[in-house]
Amino acid sequence: MGRRLSRRGGQVVDWILPPENTSAAVYGVIVIGALLAGESGSHETYADTVASAVIATCLYWFAHAYTNLLGARLDTGERLTIRTLSGALAHDWALVRGATIPLIALLCGWAAGASQQTAVTVSLWSTVASLFLFELVAGIRSRAQPREVALQAGAGLAMGLAIVGLKIVLRH
């Protein structure tokens, strides 16, 4: 059973952090965490908060794919086609996968009847935990020494806490 659980855990990590574009997934977690930190529950309703986070996720996803594709096309002179655009969007879908972590935390808070402010805070802490855990996974996968793993985990924690700091600075 432990092996099956471990395999499932690895599958979840690989779904959230797909090997073909891991950095976009990490970016998705950071960007939506920062957006929610900036909002700090400022919308009147949960639906508005969720809608703005979903719209921002889609905008960042499209912008990330588009800018990478446009940059490549400017360098190569290649034309924009439906195929190249859809390929870029598919490649950068990982950004949306990463963004699901804070979005799911927000939705769970809503479903549990938590105040909107509390759900946003839980969502932010899910971002912190995700970045910390991603660094731990990276350290374990690289067979890093304990001091190196501690450095990596500290870097993830620092990034996450910077997002929480954004919320504190922007609090009304």
PyRosetta script that sets phi, psi and omega in degrees:
from pyrosetta import init, pose_from_sequence

init()
pose = pose_from_sequence("MGRRLSRRGGQVVDWILPPENTSAAVYGVIVIGALLAGESGSHETYADTVASAVIATCLYWFAHAYTNLLGARLDTGERLTIRTLSGALAHDWALVRGATIPLIALLCGWAAGASQQTAVTVSLWSTVASLFLFELVAGIRSRAQPREVALQAGAGLAMGLAIVGLKIVLRH")
pose.set_psi(1, -40.7)
pose.set_omega(1, 179.5)
pose.set_phi(2, -61.1)
pose.set_psi(2, -38.7)
pose.set_omega(2, 179.3)
pose.set_phi(3, -66.4)
pose.set_psi(3, -40.6)
pose.set_omega(3, 178.7)
pose.set_phi(4, -64.0)
pose.set_psi(4, -43.1)
pose.set_omega(4, 178.0)
pose.set_phi(5, -62.4)
pose.set_psi(5, -42.6)
pose.set_omega(5, 178.4)
pose.set_phi(6, -61.9)
pose.set_psi(6, -41.2)
pose.set_omega(6, 178.8)
pose.set_phi(7, -64.5)
pose.set_psi(7, -42.9)
pose.set_omega(7, 178.0)
pose.set_phi(8, -63.0)
pose.set_psi(8, -41.5)
pose.set_omega(8, 177.8)
pose.set_phi(9, -60.0)
pose.set_psi(9, -41.2)
pose.set_omega(9, 177.2)
pose.set_phi(10, -64.7)
pose.set_psi(10, -36.7)
pose.set_omega(10, 177.8)
pose.set_phi(11, -66.5)
pose.set_psi(11, -39.9)
pose.set_omega(11, 178.2)
pose.set_phi(12, -63.9)
pose.set_psi(12, -45.6)
pose.set_omega(12, 178.4)
pose.set_phi(13, -60.2)
pose.set_psi(13, -43.8)
pose.set_omega(13, -179.6)
pose.set_phi(14, -68.2)
pose.set_psi(14, -28.9)
pose.set_omega(14, 176.6)
pose.set_phi(15, -71.7)
pose.set_psi(15, -44.9)
pose.set_omega(15, -179.3)
pose.set_phi(16, -71.8)
pose.set_psi(16, -40.2)
pose.set_omega(16, -178.0)
pose.set_phi(17, -116.1)
pose.set_psi(17, 73.0)
pose.set_omega(17, -176.6)
pose.set_phi(18, -63.4)
pose.set_psi(18, 134.4)
pose.set_omega(18, -176.9)
pose.set_phi(19, -56.8)
pose.set_psi(19, -27.8)
pose.set_omega(19, -177.7)
pose.set_phi(20, -75.9)
pose.set_psi(20, -15.3)
pose.set_omega(20, 178.8)
pose.set_phi(21, -162.7)
pose.set_psi(21, 59.6)
pose.set_omega(21, -177.7)
pose.set_phi(22, -61.5)
pose.set_psi(22, -40.0)
pose.set_omega(22, -175.8)
pose.set_phi(23, -61.6)
pose.set_psi(23, -34.9)
pose.set_omega(23, 178.5)
pose.set_phi(24, -65.7)
pose.set_psi(24, -36.4)
pose.set_omega(24, 178.5)
pose.set_phi(25, -65.6)
pose.set_psi(25, -43.8)
pose.set_omega(25, 177.4)
pose.set_phi(26, -62.0)
pose.set_psi(26, -42.7)
pose.set_omega(26, 177.8)
pose.set_phi(27, -58.8)
pose.set_psi(27, -40.9)
pose.set_omega(27, 178.9)
pose.set_phi(28, -60.6)
pose.set_psi(28, -42.8)
pose.set_omega(28, 177.6)
pose.set_phi(29, -61.1)
pose.set_psi(29, -47.8)
pose.set_omega(29, -176.8)
pose.set_phi(30, -64.3)
pose.set_psi(30, -47.7)
pose.set_omega(30, -175.4)
pose.set_phi(31, -63.4)
pose.set_psi(31, -46.0)
pose.set_omega(31, -178.5)
pose.set_phi(32, -71.9)
pose.set_psi(32, -35.4)
pose.set_omega(32, 173.2)
pose.set_phi(33, -59.1)
pose.set_psi(33, -45.5)
pose.set_omega(33, 179.3)
pose.set_phi(34, -65.7)
pose.set_psi(34, -39.1)
pose.set_omega(34, 177.4)
pose.set_phi(35, -61.5)
pose.set_psi(35, -47.0)
pose.set_omega(35, -179.8)
pose.set_phi(36, -66.2)
pose.set_psi(36, -33.3)
pose.set_omega(36, 175.7)
pose.set_phi(37, -63.5)
pose.set_psi(37, -40.7)
pose.set_omega(37, 178.7)
pose.set_phi(38, -67.7)
pose.set_psi(38, -33.2)
pose.set_omega(38, 179.5)
pose.set_phi(39, -75.2)
pose.set_psi(39, -42.3)
pose.set_omega(39, 179.6)
pose.set_phi(40, 46.8)
pose.set_psi(40, 38.3)
pose.set_omega(40, 177.8)
pose.set_phi(41, 74.8)
pose.set_psi(41, 24.2)
pose.set_omega(41, -175.4)
pose.set_phi(42, -75.8)
pose.set_psi(42, -18.1)
pose.set_omega(42, 177.1)
pose.set_phi(43, -72.2)
pose.set_psi(43, 154.4)
pose.set_omega(43, -178.4)
pose.set_phi(44, -72.9)
pose.set_psi(44, -30.4)
pose.set_omega(44, -176.3)
pose.set_phi(45, -130.8)
pose.set_psi(45, 159.4)
pose.set_omega(45, 173.1)
pose.set_phi(46, -58.9)
pose.set_psi(46, -43.7)
pose.set_omega(46, -177.5)
pose.set_phi(47, -57.4)
pose.set_psi(47, -40.9)
pose.set_omega(47, 178.2)
pose.set_phi(48, -64.5)
pose.set_psi(48, -41.9)
pose.set_omega(48, -179.6)
pose.set_phi(49, -65.0)
pose.set_psi(49, -46.8)
pose.set_omega(49, 179.5)
pose.set_phi(50, -64.1)
pose.set_psi(50, -44.5)
pose.set_omega(50, -180.0)
pose.set_phi(51, -60.2)
pose.set_psi(51, -43.7)
pose.set_omega(51, -179.4)
pose.set_phi(52, -66.1)
pose.set_psi(52, -36.6)
pose.set_omega(52, 178.6)
pose.set_phi(53, -68.0)
pose.set_psi(53, -40.5)
pose.set_omega(53, 179.0)
pose.set_phi(54, -67.6)
pose.set_psi(54, -43.9)
pose.set_omega(54, 178.4)
pose.set_phi(55, -62.1)
pose.set_psi(55, -44.2)
pose.set_omega(55, 179.1)
pose.set_phi(56, -63.3)
pose.set_psi(56, -39.7)
pose.set_omega(56, 177.6)
pose.set_phi(57, -59.4)
pose.set_psi(57, -47.9)
pose.set_omega(57, 179.8)
pose.set_phi(58, -64.0)
pose.set_psi(58, -39.4)
pose.set_omega(58, 179.1)
pose.set_phi(59, -64.6)
pose.set_psi(59, -46.4)
pose.set_omega(59, 179.0)
pose.set_phi(60, -63.9)
pose.set_psi(60, -39.7)
pose.set_omega(60, 178.3)
pose.set_phi(61, -60.4)
pose.set_psi(61, -51.2)
pose.set_omega(61, -179.4)
pose.set_phi(62, -64.1)
pose.set_psi(62, -44.2)
pose.set_omega(62, -179.0)
pose.set_phi(63, -61.9)
pose.set_psi(63, -42.0)
pose.set_omega(63, -179.8)
pose.set_phi(64, -63.0)
pose.set_psi(64, -48.5)
pose.set_omega(64, 179.2)
pose.set_phi(65, -64.3)
pose.set_psi(65, -44.2)
pose.set_omega(65, -177.3)
pose.set_phi(66, -64.3)
pose.set_psi(66, -46.3)
pose.set_omega(66, -177.2)
pose.set_phi(67, -66.3)
pose.set_psi(67, -39.0)
pose.set_omega(67, 176.6)
pose.set_phi(68, -64.1)
pose.set_psi(68, -42.3)
pose.set_omega(68, 179.9)
pose.set_phi(69, -67.9)
pose.set_psi(69, -44.1)
pose.set_omega(69, 178.9)
pose.set_phi(70, -62.4)
pose.set_psi(70, -42.6)
pose.set_omega(70, 177.8)
pose.set_phi(71, -58.7)
pose.set_psi(71, -44.9)
pose.set_omega(71, 178.5)
pose.set_phi(72, -63.8)
pose.set_psi(72, -40.3)
pose.set_omega(72, -179.3)
pose.set_phi(73, -68.4)
pose.set_psi(73, -36.4)
pose.set_omega(73, 176.9)
pose.set_phi(74, -65.1)
pose.set_psi(74, -35.3)
pose.set_omega(74, 178.9)
pose.set_phi(75, -72.9)
pose.set_psi(75, -36.6)
pose.set_omega(75, -171.8)
pose.set_phi(76, -104.8)
pose.set_psi(76, -17.1)
pose.set_omega(76, -176.0)
pose.set_phi(77, 79.8)
pose.set_psi(77, 9.0)
pose.set_omega(77, 179.8)
pose.set_phi(78, -67.1)
pose.set_psi(78, 149.0)
pose.set_omega(78, 177.9)
pose.set_phi(79, -85.1)
pose.set_psi(79, 154.4)
pose.set_omega(79, 174.5)
pose.set_phi(80, -81.7)
pose.set_psi(80, 128.5)
pose.set_omega(80, 176.2)
pose.set_phi(81, -129.9)
pose.set_psi(81, 164.2)
pose.set_omega(81, 175.2)
pose.set_phi(82, -58.4)
pose.set_psi(82, -39.7)
pose.set_omega(82, -178.4)
pose.set_phi(83, -64.7)
pose.set_psi(83, -45.8)
pose.set_omega(83, -179.4)
pose.set_phi(84, -68.7)
pose.set_psi(84, -38.9)
pose.set_omega(84, 178.3)
pose.set_phi(85, -65.8)
pose.set_psi(85, -46.0)
pose.set_omega(85, 179.6)
pose.set_phi(86, -65.4)
pose.set_psi(86, -34.6)
pose.set_omega(86, 176.2)
pose.set_phi(87, -64.2)
pose.set_psi(87, -42.4)
pose.set_omega(87, 178.4)
pose.set_phi(88, -65.9)
pose.set_psi(88, -41.5)
pose.set_omega(88, 178.4)
pose.set_phi(89, -64.6)
pose.set_psi(89, -41.0)
pose.set_omega(89, 178.3)
pose.set_phi(90, -64.4)
pose.set_psi(90, -41.9)
pose.set_omega(90, 179.8)
pose.set_phi(91, -62.7)
pose.set_psi(91, -40.4)
pose.set_omega(91, -176.6)
pose.set_phi(92, -90.7)
pose.set_psi(92, 7.3)
pose.set_omega(92, 175.1)
pose.set_phi(93, -57.7)
pose.set_psi(93, -22.8)
pose.set_omega(93, 178.1)
pose.set_phi(94, -56.7)
pose.set_psi(94, -31.1)
pose.set_omega(94, 177.4)
pose.set_phi(95, -60.0)
pose.set_psi(95, -42.3)
pose.set_omega(95, 178.7)
pose.set_phi(96, -66.3)
pose.set_psi(96, -40.3)
pose.set_omega(96, 177.8)
pose.set_phi(97, -57.1)
pose.set_psi(97, -47.0)
pose.set_omega(97, 179.2)
pose.set_phi(98, -63.1)
pose.set_psi(98, -39.1)
pose.set_omega(98, -179.3)
pose.set_phi(99, -66.1)
pose.set_psi(99, -19.4)
pose.set_omega(99, -179.1)
pose.set_phi(100, -64.9)
pose.set_psi(100, -25.7)
pose.set_omega(100, -177.3)
pose.set_phi(101, -62.0)
pose.set_psi(101, -58.2)
pose.set_omega(101, 178.3)
pose.set_phi(102, -67.5)
pose.set_psi(102, -29.3)
pose.set_omega(102, 178.5)
pose.set_phi(103, -67.6)
pose.set_psi(103, -41.9)
pose.set_omega(103, 177.8)
pose.set_phi(104, -64.3)
pose.set_psi(104, -40.5)
pose.set_omega(104, 177.5)
pose.set_phi(105, -60.7)
pose.set_psi(105, -41.5)
pose.set_omega(105, 178.0)
pose.set_phi(106, -62.9)
pose.set_psi(106, -45.9)
pose.set_omega(106, 179.7)
pose.set_phi(107, -64.7)
pose.set_psi(107, -37.2)
pose.set_omega(107, 177.6)
pose.set_phi(108, -64.9)
pose.set_psi(108, -39.5)
pose.set_omega(108, 176.5)
pose.set_phi(109, -62.1)
pose.set_psi(109, -41.9)
pose.set_omega(109, 178.1)
pose.set_phi(110, -62.6)
pose.set_psi(110, -48.4)
pose.set_omega(110, -179.3)
pose.set_phi(111, -62.7)
pose.set_psi(111, -32.6)
pose.set_omega(111, -178.6)
pose.set_phi(112, -80.8)
pose.set_psi(112, -6.9)
pose.set_omega(112, 179.2)
pose.set_phi(113, 84.0)
pose.set_psi(113, 15.2)
pose.set_omega(113, 177.8)
pose.set_phi(114, -69.7)
pose.set_psi(114, 156.6)
pose.set_omega(114, 175.0)
pose.set_phi(115, -63.7)
pose.set_psi(115, 155.4)
pose.set_omega(115, -179.0)
pose.set_phi(116, -60.1)
pose.set_psi(116, -42.6)
pose.set_omega(116, 179.0)
pose.set_phi(117, -60.0)
pose.set_psi(117, -42.9)
pose.set_omega(117, 179.0)
pose.set_phi(118, -64.3)
pose.set_psi(118, -43.5)
pose.set_omega(118, -180.0)
pose.set_phi(119, -63.3)
pose.set_psi(119, -39.3)
pose.set_omega(119, 177.0)
pose.set_phi(120, -64.0)
pose.set_psi(120, -41.4)
pose.set_omega(120, 178.9)
pose.set_phi(121, -64.3)
pose.set_psi(121, -43.6)
pose.set_omega(121, 176.8)
pose.set_phi(122, -61.2)
pose.set_psi(122, -40.8)
pose.set_omega(122, 178.2)
pose.set_phi(123, -61.1)
pose.set_psi(123, -41.6)
pose.set_omega(123, 178.4)
pose.set_phi(124, -64.1)
pose.set_psi(124, -42.3)
pose.set_omega(124, 179.5)
pose.set_phi(125, -68.6)
pose.set_psi(125, -27.0)
pose.set_omega(125, 174.4)
pose.set_phi(126, -68.2)
pose.set_psi(126, -31.5)
pose.set_omega(126, 175.5)
pose.set_phi(127, -66.3)
pose.set_psi(127, -46.4)
pose.set_omega(127, 178.5)
pose.set_phi(128, -59.0)
pose.set_psi(128, -49.3)
pose.set_omega(128, -179.0)
pose.set_phi(129, -61.6)
pose.set_psi(129, -40.2)
pose.set_omega(129, -180.0)
pose.set_phi(130, -61.6)
pose.set_psi(130, -47.4)
pose.set_omega(130, -178.4)
pose.set_phi(131, -64.6)
pose.set_psi(131, -40.7)
pose.set_omega(131, 176.6)
pose.set_phi(132, -60.8)
pose.set_psi(132, -48.2)
pose.set_omega(132, -178.8)
pose.set_phi(133, -67.2)
pose.set_psi(133, -36.8)
pose.set_omega(133, 177.1)
pose.set_phi(134, -59.9)
pose.set_psi(134, -41.7)
pose.set_omega(134, 178.9)
pose.set_phi(135, -66.2)
pose.set_psi(135, -39.3)
pose.set_omega(135, 176.5)
pose.set_phi(136, -61.4)
pose.set_psi(136, -44.9)
pose.set_omega(136, 178.3)
pose.set_phi(137, -60.6)
pose.set_psi(137, -43.2)
pose.set_omega(137, 179.1)
pose.set_phi(138, -61.4)
pose.set_psi(138, -42.0)
pose.set_omega(138, 179.4)
pose.set_phi(139, -64.6)
pose.set_psi(139, -43.1)
pose.set_omega(139, 179.5)
pose.set_phi(140, -66.2)
pose.set_psi(140, -44.6)
pose.set_omega(140, -179.4)
pose.set_phi(141, -63.7)
pose.set_psi(141, -31.3)
pose.set_omega(141, -178.8)
pose.set_phi(142, -88.3)
pose.set_psi(142, -1.1)
pose.set_omega(142, -178.2)
pose.set_phi(143, 58.5)
pose.set_psi(143, 39.0)
pose.set_omega(143, -179.1)
pose.set_phi(144, -66.6)
pose.set_psi(144, 155.2)
pose.set_omega(144, 174.4)
pose.set_phi(145, -71.3)
pose.set_psi(145, 156.4)
pose.set_omega(145, -177.7)
pose.set_phi(146, -52.4)
pose.set_psi(146, -40.5)
pose.set_omega(146, 179.3)
pose.set_phi(147, -65.4)
pose.set_psi(147, -36.2)
pose.set_omega(147, 178.1)
pose.set_phi(148, -69.1)
pose.set_psi(148, -40.2)
pose.set_omega(148, 177.1)
pose.set_phi(149, -62.6)
pose.set_psi(149, -41.7)
pose.set_omega(149, 178.3)
pose.set_phi(150, -61.4)
pose.set_psi(150, -41.1)
pose.set_omega(150, 177.6)
pose.set_phi(151, -62.7)
pose.set_psi(151, -46.0)
pose.set_omega(151, -179.7)
pose.set_phi(152, -62.6)
pose.set_psi(152, -47.6)
pose.set_omega(152, -179.9)
pose.set_phi(153, -61.9)
pose.set_psi(153, -38.3)
pose.set_omega(153, 177.5)
pose.set_phi(154, -64.0)
pose.set_psi(154, -37.2)
pose.set_omega(154, 177.8)
pose.set_phi(155, -65.6)
pose.set_psi(155, -43.7)
pose.set_omega(155, 177.2)
pose.set_phi(156, -63.4)
pose.set_psi(156, -42.2)
pose.set_omega(156, 178.7)
pose.set_phi(157, -63.5)
pose.set_psi(157, -41.6)
pose.set_omega(157, 179.0)
pose.set_phi(158, -62.2)
pose.set_psi(158, -42.7)
pose.set_omega(158, 178.4)
pose.set_phi(159, -62.1)
pose.set_psi(159, -46.2)
pose.set_omega(159, 179.3)
pose.set_phi(160, -62.2)
pose.set_psi(160, -43.6)
pose.set_omega(160, -180.0)
pose.set_phi(161, -67.6)
pose.set_psi(161, -28.1)
pose.set_omega(161, 174.9)
pose.set_phi(162, -63.8)
pose.set_psi(162, -35.9)
pose.set_omega(162, 177.5)
pose.set_phi(163, -68.1)
pose.set_psi(163, -41.7)
pose.set_omega(163, 175.3)
pose.set_phi(164, -62.7)
pose.set_psi(164, -40.1)
pose.set_omega(164, 176.5)
pose.set_phi(165, -58.7)
pose.set_psi(165, -37.3)
pose.set_omega(165, 176.4)
pose.set_phi(166, -58.9)
pose.set_psi(166, -43.6)
pose.set_omega(166, 178.8)
pose.set_phi(167, -61.9)
pose.set_psi(167, -43.3)
pose.set_omega(167, -179.1)
pose.set_phi(168, -63.2)
pose.set_psi(168, -44.2)
pose.set_omega(168, -179.8)
pose.set_phi(169, -65.1)
pose.set_psi(169, -37.6)
pose.set_omega(169, -175.6)
pose.set_phi(170, -89.0)
pose.set_psi(170, -3.7)
pose.set_omega(170, -179.8)
pose.set_phi(171, -58.8)
pose.set_psi(171, 138.0)
pose.set_omega(171, -177.1)
pose.set_phi(172, -77.3)
pose.dump_pdb("model.pdb")
